[in-house]
Amino acid sequence: MGVQPPARAVSWTGPGVVALPSGVRVRGRRLGAPASPADRAVVLGRGPLPPWPARRVRWPDFWVPLDRDDALAALTEALGRARAGERVEVACRGGVGRTGTALAALAVLDGVPPADAVRWVRERHAPRAVETPWQRRWLRTLHR
C-alpha cells in the first residue's frame, strides 16, 4: 500500500494535470493557456507570471536551467508543496520542452528512474516533451 496523497491533490483534475508515481498531482501548461488557479507555480524562463504565487527559474527555451541548483531547489519545493496538498504547476511559454523536462524531473524526484523519465512524461504530458538531447542528458543527472 503506497503513500496516499492529500485529498485536495487527488481531486485536482483538468488539462495538463498529471499524477506522479506517488499519486501526487501537478499541472504542466503553456503560460498563455487559460487555467484554473493554482496555489503555486514554477515559471520556466521568460513569460508572464500567473496571478497566483510563482517562482521563476532562469531556463532558456530549448535548453536546460542556467542554475542547476536553483532549478532543483524550485522543483523540490514544488514537489513538497504538492505532497502537502497544494495545487502546483510548472509552466513555460510553449508548455512542452521545458515544462515536459520539469515534469520529468519531478517524476524522477518522486521515484521514476532517470533513464525512464522521458518516456514517462511523453506518455502522460505531451508526445514531444523534453525536446532536446541536452534536456534528456540533464534528466539523466538527477537523483532521488
Residue frames as qw, qx, qy, qz and C-alpha x, y, z in Angstrom:
[[0.000, 0.892, 0.453, 0.000, 0.00, 0.00, 0.00],
 [0.474, 0.349, 0.007, 0.808, 1.63, 3.26, -1.20],
 [0.128, -0.306, -0.335, 0.882, 1.61, 6.69, 0.30],
 [0.164, 0.732, 0.648, 0.133, -1.77, 8.35, -0.21],
 [0.213, 0.267, 0.058, 0.938, -1.69, 11.95, -1.47],
 [0.144, 0.270, 0.476, -0.825, -3.81, 14.56, 0.29],
 [0.383, 0.570, 0.719, -0.109, -7.49, 14.59, -0.73],
 [0.228, 0.844, 0.027, -0.484, -7.22, 18.03, -2.35],
 [0.036, -0.536, 0.687, 0.490, -4.41, 16.90, -4.64],
 [0.323, 0.152, 0.924, 0.135, -6.34, 13.78, -5.66],
 [0.344, 0.709, 0.574, -0.225, -9.36, 15.84, -6.70],
 [0.079, 0.733, -0.245, -0.630, -7.34, 18.26, -8.88],
 [0.628, 0.266, 0.664, 0.306, -8.06, 17.34, -12.47],
 [0.354, 0.873, 0.107, -0.317, -8.18, 19.08, -15.80],
 [0.713, 0.666, -0.114, 0.184, -5.97, 19.89, -18.75],
 [0.346, 0.698, -0.489, 0.393, -2.29, 19.29, -18.08],
 [0.575, -0.562, 0.463, -0.373, -2.70, 17.68, -14.65],
 [0.714, 0.256, -0.652, -0.002, -0.56, 14.54, -14.32],
 [0.814, -0.554, 0.101, -0.146, -0.23, 12.09, -11.47],
 [0.131, 0.669, -0.720, 0.129, 3.31, 11.43, -10.31],
 [0.530, 0.077, -0.845, 0.015, 4.23, 7.88, -9.24],
 [0.072, -0.079, -0.760, 0.640, 3.17, 8.57, -5.64],
 [0.007, -0.662, -0.747, -0.059, -0.25, 9.78, -6.81],
 [0.125, -0.651, -0.149, 0.734, 0.52, 13.45, -6.14],
 [0.488, 0.687, 0.468, 0.266, -0.82, 15.61, -8.96],
 [0.219, -0.540, 0.129, 0.802, 0.90, 18.55, -10.65],
 [0.559, 0.755, 0.327, -0.104, -0.06, 20.56, -13.70],
 [0.428, -0.212, 0.418, 0.773, 2.09, 21.37, -16.69],
 [0.380, 0.791, 0.474, -0.072, 0.88, 24.06, -19.05],
 [0.415, 0.423, 0.211, 0.777, 1.64, 26.74, -21.59],
 [0.172, -0.271, -0.369, 0.872, 1.75, 30.14, -19.88],
 [0.247, 0.049, -0.214, -0.944, -0.77, 31.70, -22.25],
 [0.373, -0.274, -0.834, -0.302, -3.31, 28.90, -21.87],
 [0.528, -0.514, 0.044, -0.675, -6.35, 29.54, -19.74],
 [0.510, 0.003, -0.818, 0.266, -6.15, 27.67, -16.47],
 [0.594, -0.725, -0.309, -0.165, -7.93, 27.32, -13.19],
 [0.144, -0.855, 0.396, -0.303, -5.97, 28.87, -10.32],
 [0.793, 0.034, -0.521, 0.313, -3.09, 27.05, -8.72],
 [0.578, -0.795, -0.105, 0.148, -1.63, 27.60, -5.27],
 [0.383, -0.693, 0.429, 0.434, 1.93, 27.86, -6.58],
 [0.791, 0.611, 0.026, 0.028, 3.67, 27.97, -9.97],
 [0.553, -0.443, 0.422, 0.566, 7.20, 27.41, -11.15],
 [0.542, 0.818, 0.051, -0.185, 7.65, 29.53, -14.27],
 [0.773, -0.140, 0.392, 0.479, 10.43, 28.29, -16.52],
 [0.424, 0.198, 0.360, 0.807, 12.13, 31.11, -18.39],
 [0.089, 0.076, -0.008, -0.993, 10.55, 34.30, -19.61],
 [0.258, -0.428, -0.738, -0.454, 6.89, 34.98, -19.95],
 [0.392, -0.551, 0.016, -0.736, 4.04, 36.37, -17.94],
 [0.027, 0.074, -0.869, 0.488, 3.67, 35.33, -14.34],
 [0.322, -0.506, -0.751, -0.277, 0.30, 33.88, -13.38],
 [0.298, -0.668, 0.014, -0.681, -1.91, 35.78, -10.93],
 [0.852, -0.515, -0.077, -0.058, -1.10, 33.24, -8.17],
 [0.419, -0.775, 0.446, 0.156, 2.24, 32.94, -6.29],
 [0.885, 0.448, -0.050, 0.119, 5.08, 31.94, -8.59],
 [0.518, -0.640, 0.414, 0.388, 8.79, 31.34, -8.61],
 [0.644, 0.728, -0.187, -0.142, 10.74, 31.97, -11.82],
 [0.778, -0.291, 0.427, 0.356, 13.60, 29.71, -12.88],
 [0.208, 0.746, -0.406, -0.485, 16.08, 31.04, -15.43],
 [0.630, 0.045, 0.761, 0.149, 15.69, 28.46, -18.18],
 [0.220, 0.456, -0.400, -0.764, 16.17, 29.45, -21.84],
 [0.837, 0.329, 0.110, -0.423, 13.89, 27.94, -24.46],
 [0.881, 0.378, -0.282, -0.018, 15.21, 24.59, -25.81],
 [0.327, 0.539, -0.646, 0.430, 17.96, 24.47, -23.15],
 [0.631, -0.363, -0.631, 0.266, 18.46, 23.44, -19.55],
 [0.347, -0.917, -0.190, 0.053, 18.28, 25.65, -16.45],
 [0.351, 0.772, -0.308, 0.431, 21.04, 28.23, -16.19],
 [0.171, -0.514, 0.660, -0.521, 21.42, 27.49, -12.48],
 [0.572, -0.061, -0.809, -0.122, 21.03, 23.77, -11.78],
 [0.223, -0.148, -0.754, 0.600, 20.87, 24.20, -8.00],
 [0.304, 0.144, 0.184, -0.924, 18.17, 26.89, -8.24],
 [0.605, 0.041, -0.514, -0.606, 16.10, 24.75, -10.62],
 [0.527, -0.106, -0.837, 0.102, 16.35, 21.68, -8.40],
 [0.043, -0.145, -0.598, 0.787, 15.51, 23.75, -5.32],
 [0.451, 0.109, -0.056, -0.884, 12.41, 25.16, -7.08],
 [0.660, 0.008, -0.633, -0.405, 11.29, 21.71, -8.25],
 [0.391, -0.086, -0.832, 0.384, 11.97, 20.10, -4.87],
 [0.157, 0.140, 0.421, -0.882, 9.95, 22.85, -3.17],
 [0.564, 0.080, -0.307, -0.763, 7.15, 22.40, -5.73],
 [0.591, -0.046, -0.799, -0.104, 7.06, 18.65, -5.08],
 [0.199, -0.127, -0.737, 0.634, 6.94, 19.23, -1.33],
 [0.335, 0.136, 0.168, -0.917, 4.06, 21.68, -1.72],
 [0.632, 0.038, -0.532, -0.562, 2.18, 19.24, -3.97],
 [0.483, -0.078, -0.851, 0.192, 2.70, 16.47, -1.40],
 [0.026, -0.175, -0.579, 0.796, 1.28, 18.83, 1.23],
 [0.232, 0.609, 0.743, -0.150, -1.90, 19.20, -0.82],
 [0.117, 0.671, -0.053, -0.730, -1.24, 22.41, -2.72],
 [0.726, 0.607, 0.319, 0.054, -2.16, 22.72, -6.41],
 [0.348, -0.630, 0.414, 0.557, 1.23, 23.16, -8.06],
 [0.752, 0.631, 0.190, 0.024, 2.01, 23.83, -11.69],
 [0.456, -0.387, 0.411, 0.688, 5.08, 24.17, -13.87],
 [0.507, 0.784, 0.353, -0.063, 4.78, 26.31, -16.97],
 [0.375, -0.305, 0.369, 0.794, 6.76, 27.82, -19.82],
 [0.298, 0.418, -0.190, -0.837, 5.88, 29.79, -22.92],
 [0.486, 0.185, -0.675, -0.523, 5.18, 26.71, -25.09],
 [0.758, -0.247, 0.325, -0.508, 4.29, 24.17, -22.39],
 [0.959, 0.215, -0.165, -0.085, 6.18, 21.28, -23.98],
 [0.681, 0.432, -0.450, 0.383, 10.00, 21.27, -23.82],
 [0.074, 0.406, -0.572, 0.709, 10.92, 22.99, -20.57],
 [0.678, -0.265, 0.216, -0.651, 7.60, 22.12, -18.94],
 [0.951, 0.067, -0.267, -0.139, 7.98, 18.49, -20.00],
 [0.556, 0.361, -0.579, 0.474, 11.55, 18.42, -18.74],
 [0.215, -0.387, 0.489, -0.752, 10.45, 19.87, -15.39],
 [0.852, -0.154, 0.048, -0.499, 7.59, 17.36, -15.11],
 [0.874, 0.199, -0.428, 0.114, 10.04, 14.55, -15.91],
 [0.260, 0.416, -0.591, 0.640, 12.39, 15.92, -13.23],
 [0.552, -0.326, 0.329, -0.693, 9.52, 15.94, -10.71],
 [0.950, 0.006, -0.186, -0.252, 8.79, 12.32, -11.67],
 [0.654, 0.320, -0.563, 0.391, 12.45, 11.42, -11.03],
 [0.075, -0.391, 0.530, -0.749, 12.34, 13.17, -7.66],
 [0.723, -0.159, 0.228, -0.632, 9.17, 11.16, -6.97],
 [0.727, -0.207, 0.648, -0.098, 10.66, 7.78, -7.88],
 [0.834, 0.545, 0.060, -0.054, 10.89, 7.31, -11.67],
 [0.737, -0.244, 0.299, 0.554, 14.37, 6.13, -12.70],
 [0.031, 0.703, -0.213, -0.678, 16.14, 8.90, -14.69],
 [0.135, -0.150, 0.819, 0.537, 16.54, 6.56, -17.68],
 [0.092, 0.482, 0.861, 0.137, 12.73, 6.22, -17.87],
 [0.004, 0.556, 0.338, -0.760, 11.80, 9.87, -17.31],
 [0.172, 0.264, -0.416, -0.853, 11.45, 10.94, -20.96],
 [0.262, -0.203, -0.873, -0.357, 9.18, 8.04, -21.84],
 [0.148, -0.480, -0.745, 0.439, 7.19, 8.60, -18.64],
 [0.079, 0.524, 0.179, -0.829, 6.48, 12.27, -19.36],
 [0.206, 0.164, -0.595, -0.759, 5.77, 11.74, -23.06],
 [0.226, -0.308, -0.912, -0.151, 3.11, 9.17, -22.19],
 [0.209, -0.610, -0.665, 0.376, 1.45, 11.45, -19.62],
 [0.060, -0.680, -0.120, 0.721, 2.02, 15.05, -20.72],
 [0.497, 0.759, -0.128, -0.401, 2.96, 15.54, -24.37],
 [0.948, 0.209, 0.162, 0.175, 4.46, 13.26, -27.04],
 [0.566, 0.637, -0.140, 0.504, 7.17, 15.86, -27.80],
 [0.503, -0.855, 0.100, -0.076, 8.00, 16.68, -24.16],
 [0.610, -0.545, 0.428, 0.384, 11.73, 17.02, -23.47],
 [0.634, 0.754, 0.055, -0.163, 12.65, 18.39, -26.89],
 [0.371, 0.805, -0.458, 0.062, 16.44, 18.39, -27.00],
 [0.820, 0.104, -0.501, 0.256, 19.33, 15.99, -26.37],
 [0.222, 0.332, -0.519, 0.756, 20.74, 18.27, -23.66],
 [0.600, -0.351, 0.157, -0.701, 17.39, 18.25, -21.81],
 [0.948, -0.071, -0.283, -0.128, 17.45, 14.43, -21.92],
 [0.621, 0.270, -0.513, 0.527, 21.06, 14.45, -20.70],
 [0.160, -0.447, 0.365, -0.801, 20.17, 16.87, -17.86],
 [0.814, -0.298, -0.028, -0.497, 17.45, 14.49, -16.67],
 [0.897, 0.062, -0.411, 0.147, 19.92, 11.60, -16.51],
 [0.329, 0.382, -0.514, 0.694, 21.98, 13.60, -13.98],
 [0.505, -0.486, 0.139, -0.699, 19.12, 13.75, -11.47],
 [0.369, 0.002, -0.894, 0.253, 18.92, 11.52, -8.42],
 [0.543, -0.643, -0.451, -0.298, 16.21, 10.87, -5.88]]
